[in-house]
């Protein structure tokens, strides 16, 4: 495994941190940043010990119940992302960004009563940038790539081992639970005919569930070769789009993981040739 040069790290950093800044802008528009959580009181840390530790330390409360500090942390999130994108000696900014993203992830997930797995890419891909040029960055970047494939493959294995795909009504029941509120509030909405049709046609819905499982299981191949990474990139984007269309789940921040599927050597070669 060849070591990653500083020029290659800088190239990836620009894409990653500018993409992260765009996701933070989307978070600002969605009113979910630190200063926009409005001193929440209800929380659900689930059974995750990390969440319980953060709340035992009082960190989520501290970063949301102070108008001043919550605003400072929001600005620090944006500034650290932009600074890490622009400066080669980015280690300090990269660490600050990772710590703030971790804190925001825990805080948002517990106070919104929903664990946002789509934000994991921001955290996991930020860690390699703690390191400079050399093998350490390369290994951490590869570890992020393997985590990406594990995330999809394990979801497919979970569906298979639990036997969900063998229940012909499984997907229909999922769609009913997912879209009941939407169909009640917007019976004439854009997606209402699609959801109604899928709920009324169990075999088609079951086929979608099986197709989803097969797509996820196909990511097992990423553990053994990089030859099909470009195909996986297209499949990944297709999966995100269909997840929104069928389930009305926005996983847009998860697209940051697309960076582990890109041929960076090829991009760098094109940039050098264009100079």
C-alpha positions in Angstrom: 0.0 0.0 0.0 1.5 3.3 -1.1 1.6 6.2 1.2 -0.6 9.2 0.5 1.2 12.4 -0.4 0.4 15.8 1.0 -0.9 17.0 -2.3 -3.3 14.1 -2.5 -4.4 14.8 1.1 -5.0 18.4 0.3 -7.1 17.4 -2.7 -9.3 15.1 -0.6 -9.5 17.7 2.2 -11.0 20.3 -0.2 -13.7 18.0 -1.3 -14.5 16.6 2.1 -14.5 19.9 4.1 -16.3 21.9 1.5 -18.9 19.1 1.2 -19.1 19.1 5.0 -19.7 22.9 5.0 -22.5 22.4 2.5 -24.1 19.8 4.8 -23.8 22.3 7.7 -25.6 24.9 5.5 -28.3 22.4 4.9 -28.4 21.8 8.7 -28.8 25.5 9.3 -31.7 25.7 6.8 -33.3 22.8 8.6 -32.8 24.6 12.0 -30.9 21.7 13.6 -27.6 23.3 14.6 -26.5 23.9 18.2 -28.1 27.4 18.5 -31.3 26.3 16.8 -32.3 23.4 19.1 -34.0 26.0 21.5 -33.0 24.6 24.9 -34.6 21.2 24.5 -35.7 19.2 27.6 -36.9 15.9 26.2 -34.2 13.4 25.2 -33.7 9.8 24.2 -30.1 8.5 24.4 -31.3 4.9 23.7 -29.1 2.1 25.0 -25.8 3.5 23.6 -23.2 4.0 26.4 -21.5 6.8 24.5 -24.7 8.8 24.5 -25.3 8.1 28.2 -21.7 9.2 29.0 -22.1 12.5 27.1 -25.3 13.3 29.0 -23.8 12.2 32.3 -21.0 14.8 31.6 -23.7 17.3 30.8 -22.2 18.2 27.4 -25.4 18.2 25.3 -27.2 20.4 27.8 -24.3 22.8 28.1 -24.0 23.3 24.3 -27.7 23.9 23.8 -28.8 25.8 26.9 -26.4 28.7 26.4 -27.3 31.2 23.6 -23.7 32.4 23.5 -21.9 29.1 23.5 -24.3 27.4 21.1 -23.7 30.3 18.6 -19.9 30.1 19.2 -20.0 26.4 18.5 -22.0 26.8 15.3 -19.5 29.4 14.0 -16.6 27.1 15.1 -18.1 24.3 13.1 -18.2 26.3 9.9 -14.8 28.0 10.5 -13.0 24.8 11.3 -14.4 23.2 8.1 -13.4 26.1 5.9 -10.0 26.4 7.5 -9.2 22.7 7.1 -10.2 22.9 3.5 -7.9 25.8 2.8 -4.8 25.2 5.0 -2.3 22.3 4.5 -1.3 22.4 8.2 -4.9 21.5 9.1 -4.4 19.1 12.0 -5.7 21.4 14.7 -8.7 22.4 12.7 -9.4 18.8 11.7 -9.4 17.7 15.3 -11.7 20.6 16.3 -14.0 19.8 13.5 -14.2 16.1 14.5 -14.9 16.9 18.2 -17.6 19.4 17.3 -19.2 17.0 14.7 -19.2 14.2 17.3 -20.8 16.5 19.9 -23.4 17.8 17.4 -24.2 14.2 16.3 -24.9 13.1 19.9 -26.8 16.2 20.8 -29.0 16.3 17.7 -29.8 12.6 17.9 -30.8 12.5 21.5 -32.9 15.7 21.5 -34.6 14.9 18.2 -35.4 11.4 19.5 -33.8 9.9 16.4 -30.3 8.6 15.8 -29.0 10.2 12.6 -26.8 7.5 11.1 -26.4 9.6 7.9 -24.1 12.0 9.8 -21.6 9.3 10.5 -19.7 10.0 7.3 -18.8 13.5 8.6 -17.2 12.0 11.7 -15.5 9.0 10.3 -14.0 10.7 7.2 -12.7 13.6 9.3 -10.4 11.4 11.4 -7.8 10.6 8.7 -7.1 14.3 8.3 -5.7 14.4 11.8 -2.6 13.0 10.2 -0.1 14.3 7.7 1.3 12.6 4.6 2.3 9.0 5.1 1.0 5.5 5.8 -1.1 6.6 8.8 -3.4 8.7 6.7 -3.6 5.9 4.1 -4.6 3.3 6.7 -7.2 5.5 8.3 -8.7 6.4 4.9 -8.8 2.7 3.9 -10.5 2.0 7.3 -13.2 4.5 6.5 -13.7 2.8 3.1 -14.1 -0.6 4.8 -16.5 0.9 7.3 -18.6 2.2 4.4 -18.8 -1.3 2.8 -19.5 -2.8 6.2 -22.3 -0.4 6.8 -24.2 -1.5 3.7 -23.3 -5.2 3.8 -24.3 -5.6 7.4 -27.7 -4.0 6.7 -28.2 -6.6 4.0 -27.1 -9.5 6.3 -29.4 -8.2 9.0 -32.4 -8.4 6.7 -31.4 -11.9 5.6 -30.6 -13.4 9.0 -33.7 -11.9 10.7 -35.9 -13.4 7.9 -37.6 -10.2 7.1 -37.5 -10.8 3.4 -39.4 -14.1 3.8 -42.5 -12.3 5.1 -44.6 -11.1 2.1 -46.2 -8.4 4.2 -43.0 -7.1 5.7 -42.4 -4.2 3.3 -46.1 -3.3 3.3 -46.1 -3.0 7.1 -42.9 -0.9 6.9 -44.6 1.4 4.3 -47.7 1.7 6.4 -45.8 2.7 9.5 -43.5 5.0 7.6 -46.1 6.9 5.5 -49.3 6.8 7.6 -48.8 10.4 8.8 -48.0 11.6 5.3 -51.0 9.9 3.7 -53.2 11.4 6.4 -51.9 14.9 6.1 -51.3 15.0 2.3 -53.7 12.5 0.6 -53.2 14.4 -2.6 -49.4 14.9 -2.2 -46.8 14.2 -4.8 -45.8 10.8 -3.3 -49.2 9.7 -2.1 -50.2 7.7 -5.3 -46.8 5.9 -5.2 -47.2 4.9 -1.5 -50.8 3.9 -1.9 -49.9 1.7 -4.9 -47.0 0.0 -3.1 -49.1 -0.7 0.0 -51.9 -2.1 -2.2 -49.5 -4.4 -4.1 -47.7 -6.6 -1.6 -45.7 -8.7 -4.2 -44.2 -5.5 -5.7 -43.3 -4.2 -2.3 -41.7 -7.5 -1.3 -39.7 -7.4 -4.5 -38.4 -4.0 -3.6 -37.3 -5.2 -0.2 -35.5 -8.2 -1.7 -33.9 -5.9 -4.3 -32.7 -3.6 -1.5 -31.2 -6.5 0.4 -29.4 -7.8 -2.7 -28.0 -4.3 -3.4 -26.7 -4.1 0.1 -25.3 -7.6 0.1 -23.4 -6.7 -3.2 -21.3 -4.4 -1.2 -19.5 -7.4 0.3 -17.5 -7.3 -2.9 -15.8 -4.1 -1.8 -13.9 -6.0 0.9 -12.0 -7.9 -1.7 -11.4 -5.5 -4.6 -11.5 -1.9 -5.6 -12.1 -2.8 -9.3 -15.8 -2.0 -9.0 -15.7 1.1 -6.9 -17.0 3.3 -9.7 -20.0 1.0 -10.1 -20.5 1.0 -6.3 -20.5 4.8 -6.5 -23.4 4.8 -9.0 -25.3 2.2 -7.0 -24.8 4.2 -3.8 -26.2 7.3 -5.3 -29.1 5.3 -6.8 -29.8 3.8 -3.4 -29.9 7.2 -1.7 -32.3 8.5 -4.3 -34.6 5.5 -4.1 -34.5 5.6 -0.3 -36.0 9.1 -0.5 -38.5 8.2 -3.2 -39.8 5.0 -1.6 -39.2 5.7 2.1 -39.2 9.5 2.2 -35.9 9.3 4.1 -33.3 12.0 3.3 -29.8 10.5 3.6 -28.2 13.4 1.7 -25.3 13.8 4.3 -24.4 10.1 3.8 -23.3 11.0 0.3 -20.0 12.3 1.8 -19.0 8.6 1.9 -18.8 8.8 -1.9 -15.3 10.2 -1.5 -14.0 6.8 -0.5 -15.1 5.4 -3.9 -13.4 8.1 -6.0 -10.2 7.4 -8.0 -8.1 10.2 -6.5 -5.0 9.3 -8.5 -6.9 9.8 -11.7 -8.3 13.2 -10.6 -4.9 14.4 -9.5 -3.4 13.3 -12.8 -6.1 15.2 -14.7 -5.4 18.3 -12.7 -1.6 18.1 -13.3 -2.2 17.6 -17.0 -4.5 20.6 -17.1 -1.9 22.9 -15.7 
